Amino acid sequence: MIFLAPLQGYTDYVFRNAYARHFSGIDMAIAPFVSLVRGKKVKLTHLKDLLPENNRGGMKIIPQVMGNDPELFITMAKSLKDLGYDSMNWNLGCPVRAIARKKRGSGLLPFPGDIDSILSKIIPAMDIKFSIKTRLGYESVEEANALMEAYNRYPLDFLVIHPRVGTQMYEGDIHYSVFEEWLRKAKMPVIYSGDIWTREIYLDMKTRFPEVIHWMLGRGLFKDLFLAEKISGVLSPEDADARFWNFQFDLLDALQQRMLRERNVLNKMKEYWSMWAEMFTNKDIILQALYPLTHVKELYHSFHEIQQYAALKAG
Ligand SMILES: Cc1cc2nc3c(=O)[nH]c(=O)nc-3n(C[C@H](O)[C@H](O)[C@H](O)COP(=O)(O)O)c2cc1C
């Protein structure tokens, strides 16, 4: 299966639903993380991205949580179950320093004893499938051995691996040899996440790591909205241009319906376009036209202009 990676700020329900209306090739998404919160019950406003009414007709999703307090995991699992979910994913990959410093996300990876202790408390107490999304360590891959030993002690539904360490953020070499060692040791199914930019890279990786059962697309899908279709072999290039623009106008409409402030709609679209511009040969000209815009109606106008003078890269 092809998974959509959780990208906080990008893959929220408005995007997921619009994407699913126009493209195929994604079988499942892990939603961007929600933090574990105190209280007997999790407020529905906190779970807005996961509410069934916001996900109707869109992609199938698995909620992801961030935190380290066993009791709060159990409360969250109940709330997610009440919403109809049967699966929950734990974020042990987020590299943001303010988060890592609090022993959350990848900041917990240097403490496999803590991870083990949390899992020993929550796994028997939750009535939901549980999986983890992890890196190989926080500071160094030397943390990797002890981590896999801890993960292997529990019946995880699957393990998503982004084979970098936290301090690398999203750049720098992927540690393929350590990933390979993990693949040999892992007792649970493994999903791979990281730097799949093209169909060719995907096919190479698939040959190289046949043990990987599912593949996750993140930034690659934002630099090429057709990547999942190319990977699944269903893209017909003739109508790609029209489909790209139908999606843009549909997403812009959907954002306007959901976001009250015009400025937020514009900022969101500009963020998306910082990646989507890669799909065009004249990327810099497009971004120079979009960045200064201050009104949504100018954005509609710009879209029509770009449509006329810019063409999507072939392939
Ligand atoms: C802007 C951004 C936001 C992200 N948000 C999340 C998140 O909420 N949860 C998570 O597990 N990973 C998150 N990630 C990591 C991605 O899911 C993915 O593992 C990583 O980007 C590597 O895959 P890629 O090279 O295909 O993008 C984020 C990455 C980026 C760039």
The ligand as a Gaussian input file, in Angstrom:
#p B3LYP/6-31G(d) Opt

LIG

0 1
 C        6.406000      20.116000       7.395000
 C        6.477000      18.704000       7.935000
 C        5.574000      18.286000       8.898000
 C        5.625000      16.980000       9.431000
 N        4.687000      16.577000      10.357000
 C        4.753000      15.307000      10.855000
 C        3.779000      14.821000      11.794000
 O        2.820000      15.515000      12.183000
 N        3.931000      13.543000      12.260000
 C        4.963000      12.721000      11.835000
 O        5.055000      11.573000      12.276000
 N        5.854000      13.137000      10.927000
 C        5.775000      14.396000      10.428000
 N        6.678000      14.784000       9.474000
 C        7.641000      13.791000       8.938000
 C        7.051000      13.130000       7.658000
 O        5.887000      12.373000       7.956000
 C        8.093000      12.190000       6.979000
 O        8.394000      11.104000       7.810000
 C        9.373000      12.932000       6.625000
 O        9.085000      14.176000       6.007000
 C       10.249000      12.087000       5.665000
 O        9.517000      11.697000       4.546000
 P        9.549000      12.526000       3.137000
 O       10.997000      12.675000       2.746000
 O        8.774000      11.615000       2.224000
 O        8.897000      13.838000       3.372000
 C        6.652000      16.091000       8.977000
 C        7.559000      16.518000       7.998000
 C        7.496000      17.814000       7.483000
 C        8.498000      18.227000       6.425000

